[in-house]
Amino acid sequence: MLRRTKIVATLGPATETPEVLEGLILAGVDVVRLNFSHGKAEEHRARAALVREMAAKHGRFVAILADLQGPKIRISRFADGKVTLHKGQRFVLDAA
């Protein structure tokens, strides 16, 4: 029977081991999602390589979805405390 529905699994710390990932692949996962909002590039690279390795081992193709977060501005406390702005005053908000 042709299956049109795809199974997507988000990878993270709970799916780090080859055994868990292999179980997902054997259970029929079609796509793995890497959430780039969390983790480091090296971690994502290692997970992607493991997906490729485990999929090849079982003769399967598993797509890798890179979930990239769009722009988000987060503001914390100002270094010099509260800032009061007055009409016409210039204020620079740096994204550093």
Sequence and secondary structure as in RCSB ss.txt:
>XXXX:A:sequence
MLRRTKIVATLGPATETPEVLEGLILAGVDVVRLNFSHGKAEEHRARAALVREMAAKHGRFVAILADLQGPKIRI
SRFADGKVTLHKGQRFVLDAA
>XXXX:A:secstr
       EEEESGGG SHHHHHHHHHTT  EEEEETTSS HHHHHHHHHHHHHHHHHTT   EEEEE        
   TTS     TT        
